[in-house]
Amino acid sequence: PPAAMRVAVLVLALCAALANPALGFYLPGVAPQDYARDDLINFKVNSIRSDKALPMEYYKLPYCQPDHIVSSAENLGEVLRGDRIFNSLYQIQMRLDERCKVVCRVVALTPPQVKQIHEAIEYEYRVNMILDNLPAAEVRQHLDETGAPVINEETGLPRKYYERGFPVGIKVSESEDGPHSFYINNHARFTILYHRDPDTDLARIVGFEVEPASVRHQYDRWDDASPRLKTCAGNADEPHPLGESPQLVSAGEEIVFTYDVVFKSSPVRWASRWDTYLQTQDREIHWFSVVNSMMILLFLSGMVAMIMIRTLRRDITQYNQLETVEETAEETGWKLVHGDVFRPPPAPGALSVCIGTGSQLLGMTFVTMVFAVLGFLSPANRGGLMTAMLTLFVFMGVVNGYVTGRMLRGFALTDWTGHTAKTALAFPSVVFGVVFALNLLIWGRRSAAAVPFGTLVALLLLWGAINTPLVYVGSYFGFKTTPPETPVRTNKIPRQVPPQPWYMSPWFSALVGGVLPFGAVFIELFFILTSMWLHQTYYIFGILFLVYVILVLTCAEITIVLCYFQLCGEDYRWWWRSFFTSGSSALYVFLYSAFYFATKLDITRTVPTIMYFCYMGLLSLGFLMITGTVGFVSCLGFVRAIYGSVKID
């Protein structure tokens, strides 16, 4: 039964939320790699990213390049995320510490190269490297209210977390108004944490830490085959060579890129190596988000229970008694509009398209969330979440078509093929059009965020060759079903709607109806936006799933409450209003994203700003479809239930 299924889903979500997601988990589809002593391991490099500007490929800056640059295999989600992964000249031998290993020498910087590096440092770009599928990260410590490090009770050591990548360089100024000097981080100390199997002496990499430094290397005579640097003489335990000046970035400057490698044994097992990357200091805030959402849900549930148990039961009993005792008495309240409540709304085809699209997005997000809670969307699989969402959206086209076809049949519309084409093309066309227009802007900037032409063709094939046919298949079967019978007959002549008070106007009801669904999710929305735009990992899917379920229930309940008040006011035009009552929460999502942009982001360039608001507009549009569909379906069920409970001549 639906009720039992709903309870099972809530229990599953609650159990997942109570589980600590950072206690170790299996990563489906990612196999561990065992390394023997002295095995060669190559680093990979990823896109250089900034919170202030568009990402760029690693080799756009004058870094050391191999003779043949090879792009690693990428999934669709990686490409859309802007990940561009290549091979590099950085190489290590397993469990062999190395000191000041030279990568290459850039003989003389050209003015264009200097400008590129200056801009990268100015906009705080961070270099991203990958070793054994782990991203390089700087070590940070958790601090308490007094600024002291938080100690891990199990190990007795300060609790640490990772900040991915390391800065391209630093900007220094001797005075506030004085000129700036730019220094590049041309030296890195890599600390490789490994877990050794005592039986086989094989080891697995469980950590990839980096400490950058800017070093103006010196030498007597350069030898390409075996370069020897005077600045590398020092204590091997220091993070970088001692007694040197930083490497200035200016035209004609020579830069020598070097790195140290230090291996450290770690008790962390391979299955738990992502724990430090996923640690967050805001777990209490996440739980506050759940409590906040639960309070809103309980408040609405109380109102719905009061309407259902007290008011509606009294109304239905009274109306049925009037039918049997006082047939001539004049009807009042919501029963008065029984002859018009199922009258088709204006633009029923457009409403069918919206509900069909919302059903597709609702199914996509629900299944994605279930897979995420069960641990199938690992952070080790870069782009896996986006790939899963795209794949599920395509195959949920059959749900879209079925719902659309069934609604068309209920509205007695005959042109099911034309409306099916609209529902198959409407939302994807808007998304693809916006992405393509933004791509034209990004191509001009030569950014890694630009979607390659081949990927755009692949998206078109997914849309045209799989999603659209599935929509037609679903619509065919939905249109063939017998239309549901309405509990009451519809009058031929529409009843005139009496004047409504200002607080029952459609726009005011919609604005009020969207407040509570938004209030149920806005705290978690902050963390989602942070993961999207500040390149942090979001992996508390148990809490997110619980908030998602609360959002669905909140949308359903607020729509039922306002629909009941509307019908009591003898206004039977509930079809579109039920969609926008809960769907208006998307407006608050977009306004909150604008607030987040103004207060949390430091984006100043035009193209990234346009990208932000366009993508948040698309996200808000999808949110409108999902929440509007939930509100409409719940209101439809409510209206059919109450009018099926009274006796109508």
C-alpha positions as CSV (number, residue, x, y, z in Angstrom):
1,P,0.0,0.0,0.0
2,P,1.2,3.6,-0.6
3,A,1.1,4.4,3.1
4,A,3.3,1.4,4.0
5,M,5.7,2.3,1.2
6,R,5.9,5.9,2.4
7,V,6.7,4.7,6.0
8,A,9.4,2.4,4.7
9,V,11.0,5.2,2.7
10,L,11.0,7.4,5.8
11,V,12.5,4.7,7.9
12,L,15.2,4.0,5.3
13,A,16.0,7.7,5.1
14,L,16.2,8.2,8.8
15,C,18.5,5.2,9.2
16,A,20.7,6.6,6.5
17,A,20.7,10.0,8.1
18,L,21.6,8.6,11.5
19,A,24.6,6.7,10.1
20,N,27.8,8.6,10.1
21,P,28.8,8.9,6.4
22,A,32.5,9.2,7.2
23,L,33.0,5.9,9.1
24,G,34.2,4.0,6.1
25,F,32.3,2.7,3.1
26,Y,32.7,0.5,0.1
27,L,33.1,2.3,-3.2
28,P,31.3,0.4,-5.9
29,G,33.1,0.4,-9.2
30,V,36.4,1.6,-7.8
31,A,38.9,-1.2,-7.3
32,P,41.9,-0.8,-4.9
33,Q,45.4,-0.8,-6.4
34,D,48.2,-2.7,-4.6
35,Y,51.7,-1.4,-5.0
36,A,55.0,-3.2,-4.4
37,R,58.0,-1.3,-3.1
38,D,59.6,0.8,-5.9
39,D,56.6,0.6,-8.2
40,L,56.5,3.6,-10.5
41,I,53.4,5.8,-10.1
42,N,52.5,8.7,-12.3
43,F,50.7,11.8,-11.2
44,K,47.8,13.2,-13.3
45,V,46.8,16.9,-13.4
46,N,43.3,18.3,-13.5
47,S,41.8,21.7,-14.3
48,I,43.0,24.7,-12.3
49,R,40.0,26.1,-10.4
50,S,39.1,29.3,-8.7
51,D,36.1,30.4,-6.7
52,K,36.2,33.8,-8.6
53,A,36.6,32.8,-12.2
54,L,36.2,30.1,-14.8
55,P,38.4,27.0,-14.6
56,M,41.2,26.5,-17.0
57,E,43.3,23.6,-18.2
58,Y,46.5,22.9,-16.3
59,Y,48.8,23.4,-19.4
60,K,47.3,26.8,-20.2
61,L,49.9,28.0,-17.6
62,P,53.6,27.6,-18.4
63,Y,54.0,24.4,-16.4
64,C,56.2,21.4,-17.3
65,Q,54.7,19.5,-20.1
66,P,55.4,15.9,-21.3
67,D,56.2,15.3,-24.9
68,H,52.8,13.8,-25.6
69,I,49.9,15.1,-23.6
70,V,47.3,12.4,-23.1
71,S,43.8,13.0,-21.9
72,S,42.5,10.5,-19.4
73,A,39.2,8.6,-20.0
74,E,36.4,10.8,-18.8
75,N,32.7,10.2,-18.2
76,L,30.0,12.6,-19.3
77,G,29.7,14.1,-15.9
78,E,33.4,14.9,-15.7
79,V,33.3,16.8,-18.9
80,L,30.2,18.8,-17.9
81,R,31.9,19.6,-14.5
82,G,34.9,21.1,-16.3
83,D,37.4,18.3,-15.3
84,R,40.2,18.1,-17.9
85,I,42.6,15.4,-16.7
86,F,46.0,14.9,-18.4
87,N,49.3,13.0,-17.8
88,S,52.2,14.8,-16.2
89,L,56.0,14.7,-15.7
90,Y,55.5,14.1,-12.0
91,Q,56.5,10.5,-11.1
92,I,57.3,8.7,-7.9
93,Q,58.5,5.3,-6.7
94,M,56.4,3.5,-4.1
95,R,57.8,4.0,-0.6
96,L,61.0,5.8,-1.8
97,D,61.5,9.2,-0.3
98,E,63.0,11.7,-2.7
99,R,64.5,15.1,-2.2
100,C,64.2,18.2,-4.5
101,K,63.5,16.2,-7.7
102,V,63.6,18.5,-10.7
103,V,60.6,18.4,-13.1
104,C,61.8,20.9,-15.7
105,R,63.2,24.4,-16.3
106,V,61.4,27.3,-17.9
107,V,64.2,29.3,-19.4
108,A,62.6,32.7,-19.6
109,L,59.0,33.8,-19.0
110,T,57.4,35.7,-21.8
111,P,55.2,38.8,-21.1
112,P,52.0,36.8,-22.1
113,Q,53.0,34.0,-19.7
114,V,53.7,36.5,-16.9
115,K,50.2,38.0,-17.5
116,Q,48.6,34.5,-17.3
117,I,50.4,33.7,-14.0
118,H,49.6,37.1,-12.5
119,E,45.9,36.6,-13.3
120,A,45.9,33.1,-11.9
121,I,47.4,34.3,-8.7
122,E,45.2,37.4,-8.5
123,Y,42.0,35.2,-8.9
124,E,43.3,32.6,-6.4
125,Y,43.4,29.7,-8.7
126,R,44.4,26.3,-7.2
127,V,46.4,23.6,-8.8
128,N,44.8,20.1,-8.8
129,M,46.7,16.9,-9.0
130,I,45.6,13.3,-8.8
131,L,47.5,10.2,-7.5
132,D,45.8,6.8,-7.4
133,N,42.5,8.6,-7.9
134,L,43.0,10.8,-4.8
135,P,43.2,14.6,-5.2
136,A,46.1,16.4,-3.8
137,A,45.1,18.5,-0.7
138,E,46.6,20.9,1.8
139,V,46.2,19.9,5.4
140,R,44.1,22.1,7.7
141,Q,43.2,21.6,11.4
142,H,39.8,21.8,13.0
143,L,39.7,24.7,15.6
144,D,37.5,25.2,18.6
145,E,35.9,28.5,19.7
146,T,39.2,29.7,21.2
147,G,41.2,28.9,18.1
148,A,43.0,25.9,19.6
149,P,43.2,22.7,17.5
150,V,40.5,20.1,18.2
151,I,42.1,16.8,19.4
152,N,41.0,13.4,18.1
153,E,40.1,11.3,21.1
154,E,41.1,8.1,19.4
155,T,44.5,9.1,18.1
156,G,45.4,12.0,20.5
157,L,46.4,14.0,17.4
158,P,44.8,17.2,16.1
159,R,41.8,16.6,13.9
160,K,42.5,17.5,10.4
161,Y,40.6,18.1,7.2
162,Y,41.7,18.6,3.6
163,E,41.5,21.7,1.3
164,R,41.8,20.4,-2.2
165,G,44.7,21.6,-4.4
166,F,47.2,24.2,-3.7
167,P,47.6,27.9,-4.8
168,V,49.3,28.8,-8.0
169,G,51.2,31.4,-6.1
170,I,51.1,34.3,-3.7
171,K,50.7,38.0,-4.0
172,V,52.8,40.2,-1.7
173,S,52.7,43.9,-1.1
174,E,55.1,45.8,1.2
175,S,52.4,48.5,1.9
176,E,48.6,48.7,1.3
177,D,49.0,51.2,-1.6
178,G,52.3,49.9,-2.8
179,P,52.9,47.7,-5.9
180,H,52.3,44.0,-5.7
181,S,54.9,41.3,-6.3
182,F,53.8,37.9,-7.6
183,Y,55.6,34.7,-6.6
184,I,54.8,31.3,-8.1
185,N,54.7,28.0,-6.1
186,N,57.3,26.1,-8.1
187,H,58.1,23.6,-5.4
188,A,55.8,21.1,-3.7
189,R,56.4,18.6,-0.9
190,F,54.1,15.6,-1.4
191,T,53.4,13.4,1.6
192,I,52.0,10.0,0.5
193,L,50.2,8.1,3.2
194,Y,50.0,4.4,2.6
195,H,48.6,1.3,4.4
196,R,50.8,-1.8,4.2
197,D,49.6,-5.4,4.3
198,P,52.0,-7.2,6.7
199,D,51.5,-10.5,5.0
200,T,52.3,-9.5,1.4
201,D,54.2,-6.3,2.0
202,L,52.1,-4.7,-0.6
203,A,50.7,-1.2,0.1
204,R,47.7,0.9,-0.9
205,I,47.7,4.7,-1.1
206,V,45.3,6.2,1.5
207,G,46.4,9.9,1.5
208,F,47.9,12.5,-0.8
209,E,49.0,15.7,1.0
210,V,50.9,18.6,-0.4
211,E,52.8,21.6,0.9
212,P,53.6,24.2,-1.7
213,A,56.5,26.7,-1.6
214,S,58.0,29.4,-3.8
215,V,61.8,28.8,-4.3
216,R,64.2,30.8,-6.4
217,H,66.5,27.9,-7.3
218,Q,70.2,28.4,-7.9
219,Y,72.8,26.2,-9.6
220,D,76.4,26.5,-10.9
221,R,75.9,24.8,-14.3
222,W,72.6,23.4,-15.7
223,D,72.7,19.8,-16.9
224,D,69.5,18.6,-18.5
225,A,70.4,14.9,-17.8
226,S,71.2,15.4,-14.1
227,P,70.5,18.9,-12.8
228,R,72.0,19.8,-9.4
229,L,70.7,22.7,-7.4
230,K,72.5,24.5,-4.7
231,T,69.3,25.4,-3.0
232,C,68.5,21.8,-2.3
233,A,71.2,21.4,0.4
234,G,69.4,21.4,3.7
235,N,67.6,19.3,6.2
236,A,65.5,16.6,4.5
237,D,62.9,16.9,7.2
238,E,62.1,20.5,6.3
239,P,59.0,21.1,4.1
240,H,61.2,22.8,1.4
241,P,64.8,23.8,0.9
242,L,66.2,26.4,3.3
243,G,67.9,29.8,2.9
244,E,66.4,30.7,-0.5
245,S,64.3,33.6,-1.8
246,P,60.9,33.1,-3.4
247,Q,60.5,32.8,-7.1
248,L,59.4,36.1,-8.6
249,V,57.1,36.1,-11.7
250,S,58.4,38.7,-14.2
251,A,59.4,38.7,-17.8
252,G,62.7,37.0,-18.5
253,E,62.7,35.1,-15.2
254,E,63.8,31.5,-15.2
255,I,61.7,29.0,-13.2
256,V,62.8,25.6,-12.0
257,F,60.0,23.3,-10.9
258,T,60.9,20.8,-8.2
259,Y,59.2,18.5,-5.7
260,D,59.9,16.3,-2.6
261,V,58.3,13.0,-1.9
262,V,57.8,11.6,1.6
263,F,56.0,8.4,2.4
264,K,54.3,7.8,5.7
265,S,52.7,4.6,7.0
266,S,49.0,5.1,8.0
267,P,46.5,3.0,10.0
268,V,43.7,4.2,7.7
269,R,42.4,1.5,5.5
270,W,41.8,1.9,1.8
271,A,38.0,1.8,2.2
272,S,38.1,4.8,4.5
273,R,40.7,6.9,2.8
274,W,38.1,9.5,1.6
275,D,37.0,10.2,5.2
276,T,39.3,13.1,5.7
277,Y,38.2,14.7,2.4
278,L,34.5,14.4,3.4
279,Q,34.8,15.6,7.0
280,T,32.8,18.7,7.8
281,Q,32.7,21.1,10.7
282,D,29.0,21.8,10.1
283,R,27.4,18.5,11.1
284,E,25.4,20.1,13.8
285,I,24.0,22.7,11.3
286,H,22.9,19.8,9.1
287,W,21.0,18.3,12.0
288,F,19.5,21.8,12.7
289,S,18.3,21.7,9.1
290,V,16.5,18.5,9.7
291,V,14.9,19.7,13.0
292,N,13.8,22.9,11.3
293,S,12.2,21.0,8.4
294,M,10.5,18.6,10.9
295,M,9.0,21.5,12.8
296,I,7.5,22.9,9.6
297,L,6.2,19.5,8.7
298,L,4.6,18.9,12.1
299,F,3.0,22.3,12.0
300,L,1.5,21.6,8.5
301,S,0.5,18.1,9.5
302,G,-1.4,19.5,12.5
303,M,-3.3,21.9,10.2
304,V,-4.1,19.1,7.7
305,A,-5.2,16.8,10.5
306,M,-7.5,19.5,11.9
307,I,-9.0,20.1,8.4
308,M,-9.4,16.4,7.7
309,I,-10.6,15.1,11.1
310,R,-12.6,18.0,12.4
311,T,-13.7,20.4,9.7
312,L,-14.1,18.1,6.8
313,R,-15.8,15.3,8.8
314,R,-18.3,17.9,10.2
315,D,-18.9,19.3,6.7
316,I,-19.4,15.9,5.1
317,T,-21.8,14.8,7.8
318,Q,-23.7,18.0,7.6
319,Y,-24.0,17.9,3.8
320,N,-25.2,14.3,3.8
321,Q,-27.8,15.0,6.4
322,L,-29.0,18.0,4.4
323,E,-29.4,15.6,1.4
324,T,-31.6,13.3,3.4
325,V,-33.5,15.6,5.7
326,E,-33.6,19.0,4.1
327,E,-33.2,18.5,0.3
328,T,-34.4,22.0,-0.4
329,A,-31.9,23.7,1.8
330,E,-29.4,25.9,0.0
331,E,-25.8,24.5,-0.2
332,T,-23.0,26.5,1.2
333,G,-19.2,26.2,1.4
334,W,-17.0,23.9,-0.8
335,K,-19.9,21.7,-1.8
336,L,-21.5,24.5,-3.6
337,V,-19.0,24.3,-6.5
338,H,-19.3,20.6,-7.0
339,G,-20.6,21.1,-10.5
340,D,-17.5,23.1,-11.6
341,V,-14.6,21.7,-9.5
342,F,-13.6,19.3,-12.2
343,R,-14.1,21.7,-15.1
344,P,-10.9,21.6,-17.3
345,P,-8.6,24.5,-16.6
346,P,-7.3,27.0,-19.2
347,A,-4.5,25.5,-21.3
348,P,-4.9,22.0,-20.1
349,G,-2.3,20.8,-22.6
350,A,0.3,23.1,-21.1
351,L,-0.6,21.9,-17.6
352,S,-0.2,18.3,-18.7
353,V,3.3,19.1,-20.1
354,C,4.3,20.7,-16.8
355,I,3.1,17.8,-14.7
356,G,4.7,15.3,-17.0
357,T,8.0,17.1,-16.9
358,G,7.8,17.5,-13.1
359,S,7.1,13.7,-12.8
360,Q,10.2,13.0,-14.8
361,L,12.4,15.2,-12.7
362,L,10.8,13.9,-9.5
363,G,11.6,10.3,-10.5
364,M,15.1,11.3,-11.4
365,T,15.9,13.0,-8.2
366,F,14.3,10.3,-6.0
367,V,16.2,7.4,-7.6
368,T,19.4,9.4,-7.6
369,M,19.0,10.1,-3.9
370,V,18.3,6.4,-3.2
371,F,21.5,5.3,-5.0
372,A,23.4,8.1,-3.2
373,V,22.1,7.0,0.2
374,L,23.1,3.4,-0.5
375,G,26.6,4.5,-1.4
376,F,26.6,3.8,-5.1
377,L,27.7,7.4,-6.0
378,S,31.2,7.5,-4.7
379,P,33.2,10.8,-4.6
380,A,36.1,8.7,-6.0
381,N,34.0,8.5,-9.2
382,R,34.4,12.1,-10.5
383,G,31.3,13.2,-12.3
384,G,29.4,10.1,-11.3
385,L,26.6,12.0,-9.7
386,M,26.0,14.2,-12.7
387,T,26.3,11.1,-15.1
388,A,23.7,9.2,-13.0
389,M,21.3,12.2,-13.0
390,L,21.6,12.6,-16.8
391,T,21.1,8.9,-17.4
392,L,18.1,8.7,-15.1
393,F,16.5,11.8,-16.6
394,V,16.7,10.2,-20.0
395,F,15.2,6.9,-18.9
396,M,12.5,8.6,-16.8
397,G,11.2,10.0,-20.1
398,V,8.8,7.0,-20.1
399,V,7.3,8.3,-16.8
400,N,6.9,11.8,-18.3
401,G,5.1,10.4,-21.3
402,Y,2.8,8.2,-19.3
403,V,1.7,11.0,-16.9
404,T,1.2,13.4,-19.8
405,G,-0.8,10.9,-21.8
406,R,-3.0,10.0,-18.9
407,M,-3.7,13.7,-18.2
408,L,-4.5,14.4,-21.8
409,R,-7.0,11.5,-21.8
410,G,-8.5,12.9,-18.6
411,F,-8.9,16.3,-20.2
412,A,-10.4,14.7,-23.3
413,L,-7.7,16.1,-25.6
414,T,-7.3,14.2,-28.8
415,D,-4.0,15.5,-30.1
416,W,-1.8,13.4,-27.9
417,T,1.1,13.3,-30.4
418,G,1.5,17.0,-30.6
419,H,1.4,17.5,-26.8
420,T,3.8,14.6,-26.4
421,A,6.2,16.3,-28.7
422,K,5.9,19.4,-26.5
423,T,6.5,17.5,-23.3
424,A,9.5,15.7,-24.9
425,L,11.1,19.0,-26.1
426,A,10.0,21.7,-23.7
427,F,12.3,21.4,-20.7
428,P,15.3,19.8,-22.5
429,S,15.1,22.6,-25.1
430,V,15.3,25.3,-22.5
431,V,18.3,23.6,-20.7
432,F,20.2,22.8,-23.9
433,G,19.6,26.3,-25.3
434,V,20.9,28.0,-22.2
435,V,23.9,25.6,-22.0
436,F,24.7,26.2,-25.7
437,A,24.5,30.0,-25.3
438,L,26.7,29.9,-22.3
439,N,29.1,27.7,-24.1
440,L,29.5,30.3,-26.9
441,L,30.6,32.8,-24.2
442,I,33.0,30.3,-22.5
443,W,34.5,29.2,-25.8
444,G,35.6,32.7,-26.3
445,R,37.4,32.6,-22.9
446,R,39.1,29.2,-23.8
447,S,38.0,27.9,-20.4
448,A,38.0,24.3,-19.3
449,A,34.3,24.8,-18.4
450,A,33.5,24.9,-22.1
451,V,31.6,21.7,-23.2
452,P,33.4,20.1,-26.2
453,F,31.4,19.9,-29.4
454,G,31.5,16.1,-29.3
455,T,29.8,16.2,-25.8
456,L,27.1,18.5,-27.1
457,V,26.4,16.0,-29.9
458,A,26.3,13.2,-27.4
459,L,23.7,15.1,-25.3
460,L,21.6,15.7,-28.4
461,L,21.7,11.9,-29.2
462,L,20.7,11.1,-25.6
463,W,17.8,13.5,-25.9
464,G,16.7,12.7,-29.5
465,A,17.5,9.0,-29.7
466,I,16.5,7.7,-26.3
467,N,14.6,10.3,-24.2
468,T,12.1,11.4,-26.9
469,P,11.2,7.9,-28.1
470,L,10.7,6.8,-24.4
471,V,8.4,9.8,-23.9
472,Y,6.3,8.7,-26.9
473,V,6.2,5.1,-25.6
474,G,5.0,6.2,-22.2
475,S,2.5,8.7,-23.7
476,Y,1.0,6.0,-25.9
477,F,0.3,3.7,-23.0
478,G,-0.9,6.5,-20.8
479,F,-3.3,7.8,-23.4
480,K,-4.7,4.2,-23.9
481,T,-5.7,3.9,-20.3
482,T,-9.3,4.5,-19.3
483,P,-9.8,8.0,-18.1
484,P,-10.6,8.2,-14.4
485,E,-14.2,9.0,-13.6
486,T,-14.9,12.1,-11.7
487,P,-16.9,11.8,-8.4
488,V,-19.4,14.5,-9.6
489,R,-20.7,15.6,-12.9
490,T,-19.6,18.9,-14.4
491,N,-22.3,21.5,-15.2
492,K,-22.5,22.7,-18.8
493,I,-22.6,26.4,-17.8
494,P,-19.7,27.6,-15.6
495,R,-20.6,29.1,-12.3
496,Q,-19.6,32.7,-11.6
497,V,-16.9,33.0,-9.0
498,P,-17.8,35.5,-6.3
499,P,-15.3,38.3,-5.5
500,Q,-12.5,37.0,-3.4
501,P,-10.7,38.9,-0.5
502,W,-7.2,40.1,-1.3
503,Y,-5.5,37.4,0.7
504,M,-7.2,34.7,-1.4
505,S,-6.0,36.2,-4.7
506,P,-3.9,33.7,-6.8
507,W,-0.6,35.6,-6.6
508,F,-0.8,36.1,-2.8
509,S,-1.8,32.5,-2.2
510,A,1.1,31.3,-4.4
511,L,3.6,33.6,-2.6
512,V,2.4,32.4,0.8
513,G,2.4,28.8,-0.3
514,G,6.0,28.8,-1.3
515,V,7.4,30.1,2.0
516,L,7.1,26.9,4.0
517,P,8.5,24.5,1.4
518,F,11.5,26.8,1.0
519,G,11.8,27.1,4.7
520,A,12.1,23.3,5.0
521,V,15.1,23.2,2.7
522,F,16.9,26.6,2.8
523,I,19.6,25.5,5.3
524,E,20.5,22.4,3.3
525,L,20.4,24.6,0.2
526,F,23.3,26.6,1.5
527,F,25.5,23.5,1.6
528,I,24.4,22.4,-1.8
529,L,25.3,25.8,-3.3
530,T,28.6,25.7,-1.5
531,S,29.5,22.3,-3.0
532,M,28.5,23.6,-6.5
533,W,30.2,27.0,-6.5
534,L,33.0,26.6,-3.9
535,H,34.2,23.2,-5.1
536,Q,33.5,21.4,-1.8
537,T,32.4,17.8,-1.6
538,Y,28.8,17.2,-0.5
539,Y,28.3,13.6,0.8
540,I,25.7,13.7,3.6
541,F,23.1,12.2,1.4
542,G,21.2,10.6,4.3
543,I,20.3,14.0,5.7
544,L,19.6,15.3,2.2
545,F,17.2,12.4,1.5
546,L,15.4,13.1,4.7
547,V,15.1,16.8,3.9
548,Y,13.9,15.8,0.4
549,V,11.1,13.6,1.8
550,I,10.1,16.4,4.2
551,L,10.0,18.8,1.3
552,V,7.6,16.6,-0.7
553,L,5.3,16.2,2.3
554,T,5.4,19.9,3.0
555,C,4.5,20.8,-0.6
556,A,1.6,18.3,-0.4
557,E,0.2,19.6,2.9
558,I,0.5,23.3,2.2
559,T,-1.3,22.9,-1.1
560,I,-4.1,20.9,0.4
561,V,-4.6,23.5,3.1
562,L,-4.8,26.4,0.7
563,C,-6.9,24.5,-1.8
564,Y,-9.4,23.8,1.0
565,F,-9.6,27.5,1.9
566,Q,-10.0,28.3,-1.8
567,L,-12.9,25.9,-2.3
568,C,-14.6,27.2,0.8
569,G,-14.5,30.6,-0.8
570,E,-16.5,29.1,-3.7
571,D,-13.5,29.4,-6.1
572,Y,-13.2,26.2,-8.1
573,R,-10.2,27.3,-10.3
574,W,-7.7,25.2,-8.4
575,W,-5.8,23.4,-11.2
576,W,-3.1,25.9,-12.0
577,R,-3.2,27.4,-8.6
578,S,-2.3,24.1,-6.9
579,F,0.7,23.9,-9.2
580,F,2.0,27.3,-8.4
581,T,1.1,27.2,-4.7
582,S,4.0,24.9,-3.8
583,G,5.9,25.6,-7.1
584,S,6.4,29.3,-6.0
585,S,9.1,28.0,-3.6
586,A,11.3,28.0,-6.7
587,L,11.1,31.8,-6.7
588,Y,12.5,31.9,-3.2
589,V,15.2,29.4,-4.2
590,F,16.3,31.8,-7.0
591,L,16.2,34.8,-4.7
592,Y,18.2,33.0,-2.1
593,S,20.8,32.1,-4.7
594,A,21.1,35.8,-5.5
595,F,21.6,36.5,-1.8
596,Y,24.2,33.7,-1.6
597,F,26.0,35.3,-4.6
598,A,26.1,38.7,-3.0
599,T,27.2,37.5,0.4
600,K,29.3,34.3,0.0
601,L,30.9,34.5,-3.5
602,D,33.6,36.8,-4.7
603,I,32.8,36.6,-8.4
604,T,33.5,39.8,-10.2
605,R,33.9,38.9,-13.9
606,T,30.9,39.2,-16.2
607,V,30.9,35.7,-17.8
608,P,31.1,33.7,-14.5
609,T,28.3,36.0,-13.2
610,I,26.1,35.2,-16.2
611,M,26.9,31.5,-15.8
612,Y,25.9,31.6,-12.1
613,F,22.5,33.2,-12.6
614,C,21.7,31.1,-15.7
615,Y,22.4,27.8,-14.0
616,M,20.6,28.9,-10.9
617,G,17.7,29.9,-13.1
618,L,17.6,26.4,-14.6
619,L,17.9,24.8,-11.1
620,S,15.0,27.0,-10.0
621,L,12.9,26.0,-13.0
622,G,13.5,22.3,-12.3
623,F,12.6,23.0,-8.6
624,L,9.3,24.6,-9.8
625,M,8.4,21.6,-11.9
626,I,9.1,19.2,-9.0
627,T,7.4,21.0,-6.2
628,G,4.5,22.1,-8.5
629,T,3.9,18.5,-9.6
630,V,3.8,17.4,-5.9
631,G,1.3,20.1,-5.1
632,F,-0.9,19.4,-8.0
633,V,-1.1,15.6,-7.5
634,S,-1.8,16.0,-3.8
635,C,-4.5,18.6,-4.4
636,L,-6.1,16.4,-7.1
637,G,-6.2,13.5,-4.7
638,F,-7.7,15.7,-2.0
639,V,-10.4,17.1,-4.3
640,R,-11.4,13.7,-5.5
641,A,-11.5,12.4,-2.0
642,I,-13.7,15.0,-0.5
643,Y,-16.2,15.2,-3.4
644,G,-16.4,11.5,-3.5
645,S,-17.4,11.4,0.2
646,V,-20.6,13.5,-0.2
647,K,-23.9,12.6,-1.8
648,I,-24.6,14.7,-4.9
649,D,-27.7,14.6,-7.0
